[in-house]
């Protein structure tokens, strides 16, 4: 009978936790969508966006992205709300008085966190990348955004020991300026192509070089110079390689993202940091469900004067601080202060320490 009672208690906590979690998501998502519609309604009308596209291409794909992005806050608020309520109703006291240890009480919470974590992982790895593709295509067509993307001082390593350098690249005309291609086969400089500009043809995939010089080097490093006004060449480098940003990276599935990272690392592309941030976020976000659940239960499992107001305030503060810290940690990667593997997991490491301390103190 005792074991059966514990099983019923587990299901009771899991059910209440999950219901509170999904109710919080539904309520906050509805509020966000209403505010988003009011902000973008003029763009939809001006661009004559079809109602079906607004609903199914944009908002149906925006909601999973929003839910996963703010899932740590949803988890934390759900734990605080549900646990504070049963604490104020003396249910937690009754559970502990019946012989259930605080550690055993955490089991259904951890199971709930595992369910949410697996859901978040599934969303991040498979559902959201596809949804982001449809959503971003809609935004590019119907929602105005800064579309000027110009890179500066970029270096790329291509196959067969070929290296590309360009001073700048403009997406206005798909043109690289002060273009240089070096062939270092066998560890020696074999040839060097320089051009005033190199324009990429999006139809044929050919680069059109203008005002070019070619220096071919023999074994004695004597150069033989050729020049011309226009020449076409093909490279394993496309227009898209110059302005991959978080919007284009977010639409890649895990296999495509891993392939992009390998290619960018091989080329020495500094923009690999953006891909590494996305990859680490996809795994660190689900893990946060466990940490924030432990913190939430530890904070709200004791009665306090003033009811659940203090718990709710603490929960909101910690939840927002966690999300803010996650966003701030990306700056460590962008500025090359820390690697993505360290910086993106730093919030989880710090809050895991907080969770351990609160968990140890909670039974007392």
N, C-alpha and C positions, 0 to 999 in steps of 0.2 A: 504493500500500500504506500509505503514511503517513497519507493522508487517511482511508482505511478504518479504520486503527487508532484514529485520534482519534474517529471516529464510534462505534466499539465502546466506547471509554472513556467517551464522553459517556453512552451508554445504560447502561453499568455504574454510573456515579455516580448517574444519575437513578433507576434501578431501586432501588439500595440506599437512596438518600435517601427515596424514596416509601414503600418497604416499612418502613423504620424509623419514618417519620412515622405511618403507619397502625397499626403495631404499638403505638407509644406511645399513640396515641389509644385504641385498643381496650383496652389494659391499664389506663390511668388512668380511662377512662370506666367500666369494670367496677368498679373500686375505689370510685369516686364513687357509682355506682348502689347498690352494696351498703350503703355508709354511709347513703345517702339513704333506702333502704328501712328500715333499722334505726331511723332517726330518725322516720319517718312511719308506721310500721306500726300504731301505736296509733290514729292518726287514721283510717287506712283501715278498721280493724276497727270503731271506734266509729261512724263514719259509714256503715258497710256499703257501702263502695265496691266495685263489681263488679270482678272480676279482669281482665276484658277492658278495662274503662275504665282501670284502673291501668297496664296494659301498653301499650295502643295510644293512649289519649288523653293519658296523662301521660308515661310514659318514652320512648315513640317520638318524642315532640315535645320532651322535655327534652334528649335526647342531641344533636340538631343545635344547640340553643341553647348547650349546654355546650361542644361542640367549637369553635364559632365564637368564643365568649367567650374561651377559653383557647388558641386557635390560635397566638398568638404564642409562648407557652411551649412548645407542641408542636413548632413549627418549630425553635425554638432548641435544645431538647433533642435533637431528631432530628439536627440538624447536628453538634452537639457529640459525640453518641454515635457516629455513623457516621464522621465525619472523624477523631476521636481514635483510633478503632480502626484505620483504614487507615493513620494516621500511625504508630502504634506498631508496625504490621506492615511499616513502611518502604515502603508502597505509594506514598505521596505523594512520598517521596524518589526513588523509581524513576521516577515520572511526570515530575518536574522534571528529573531527570538525563537523561531521554530527549530533552530539548529542548523540552518543553512549558512555556510560561511560566506564572507564577502567574495572570496575567490570563486566559489561555486556560483554565486549570483552573477558573476561576470560572464559565465559560459554562454547563455542565450544572447547576451549583447555581442559577444565575439562572433557567434554564429551569424547574427544579423549583419555585423560589419563585413563578414566574409561574403555574404550574399551581395551586399552593395558593392563591395570591392570587385567581385567577379563581373557584376553588371557594368561597372565603370570601365573595367579592362576590356570587356567585349565591345562597349561603345567606342572606346578610344582606338582599338586596333582594327575594327572591321566596319562598324556602322557609320561613325562620324566622318572618316575620310571620304567615303562615298557621298555622304550627305553634304559635306563641305564643298565638294565639287559642284553640285547642283546649286547650292546656296551662293557660292562665289560667282558662278556664271550669271546668276540673276542679278547680284549686286553690281557687277561690272556693266550690265546692260541697262539697268533701271535706276541705280543709286549712284549719283556722281561721287567720284573720289579722285584724289590726286593720282594721275596716271603717269606723271613724268618720273622716270627712273633713270638716273644717270650714274654710272659707276666711275671710279677713278683709280688709277694705278693698280691694275689688276694683273695677276700672274696666274698662269695655268700650265700644268704639266699634262701633255697629251701622250698617246702611246708612242712606243719606239723612241723614247728619249727626246721627244720634241717639246719645246717650251714656248709659250705664247706670252707676250707682254703687250699691254696697251695702256696708253695714258688715260683714255676715257672712252666710255661707250654711251651712246644716246639711243633711247628707244623711239625717239621721234622719227628717225630715218634708219634705224637698225645699223648704225655705223660706228666702227671703232676708229679712234684717231691715234696717230703715231703708233702704228701697229708693227710688232716685231715677232718673227718666228725663227727660233734657233733649233738646229738639228745637232744634238750632242751624241750621236751614235758612237758606241765604243769608248765613251768617256772623253772624246775629243770633239771640238767644234768643227763640224763638217760643212755647214752652210748657215747663212743668216739672211733672212728676208726682212727688209724694212719697207714700210709703205706709209705714205701720208695719211691714207684712210683705207679702211676695209669695210665694205658694205655687205651685209648678209641678205641673200635672196631667200625669203621664206618659202617660195614655191619650189625652187630647185635645190636648196640647201647649199648653194655655191657662194663663196666669198669673192667679191669683186675688189681687187686691189688697185689703187690708183697711185701714180707716181712712185713706182716701186724700184728698189735696188736689191740685187742678189749678189752676195759674196760667197763664192765657193772656195773652200780651203783644202789644199792638198796635205800630204803627210808632213811637209816642212812648214805648214801653216802659212804658205803663200796664198794670197787671195786673188781670185779672178772675178772681176766685177761685171755684172750685166745690169741693164736698167730698161725701163719702159714706162709708158703712161697708164696702161691698163692690163691686168692679167687676172684670170679666174683660177681659183684653187678650191679644193675641198679639205675640210678639217673635221675632226671628231669634236667639234665645238659648235653650238648653235646659239641663236639669239636668246633662248630661254635660260642658258647658263649664266647670263650676266645679271639677271634680276630675279632670281628665285627669292621670294620673300615668304613670310610666315603664312600668307594666304595660299600660295601655290604649294608650299610644303605640307600644310594641313590636309590637303586633299589626296596625299599619297598614302597608299596602304603600307603595312609594315615591310613587306618585301621590297616595294619600290623605294621606301625611305632608306632602308639598309643599303640598297644599291646606290642611291644618291650619295650617301655618306662615304661609301667606299670610293666612288668616283671623285668626289670632292677632296678627300684625303690624298688620293693619288696625285691629283692636280695641284695640291697645295692651296686650294681655294679657301680663303678666309671665311666665306659665307657658310662653310660647313658647320659653324657654331649654331646657326639657326636650325639646321636639321638635327643637330645633337640635342638642342633644347627641346624640340618637339618629341624626339624619341624618348628622352628621359622623363618628360612630363607625362607621357602615356603610361608609364609604369609607376612613377612616384605618386601620381594622383590617386589611384586605387589604394595604395598602401596607406594613405593618410586616413582612410576610414577607420582603421584599427586604432591609430594613435588618438584621433579626436574622440572616438567612442570611449576609450579608457579615461581620457581627461574629463569628458562630459559626465560619466557616471561617478567618477571620483569627486567632482565638484558638487553634484546635485543629489547625492545619496544621503545627505544629512539635513535635518530640519534646521532652518534658520529663521530668525525673526524677520518679519516683513514678507514672509511667504516666498514665492518663486521669483519675485522681481529681481533679487540680487543674482540668482543663478542665471536668469535670462539675460541680464545685462552683461554678466561675465562671459556667458556663452557667445553672445553677439560680438563682444570685444575680441575674444580670442579667435573666433571664426574669421572675422574680417582681418585681424592681424596676421593670421596664417596665410590667407589669400594674398594680402599685401606683400608679405615676406616672399611668397612664391614668385610674384611679379618682380619684386626687387632683386631677387637672387639671379634672375636672367641677366641683369646688368653686369654681374660679375663675369658672366661668360662673354658678353658682347665686348667688354673692355679688356678681355684676356687676363683678368685678375685670378680667376679660378677656372678649372676645366668644367665642362658641362656635367660630367659624372659626379663632381663634388658639389657644385653650386646648386643644381636643381634638387639634389637630395638634402641639402643643408637645412631647409625648413623642417623636413621630416626628422632629421637627426636631433635638432634642437628641441622640437616639440615632443619627440620620443623621450628625451631626458625629463622634460616637464611631466609627461605622463607617468613615468616610472616613479618620480618623487611623489606626485599626488596619489598614485595607486598605493604606495607604501603607507602613506599617512592616512588614507581614507578609512581603513578598518578601525583606527584608533579614535 
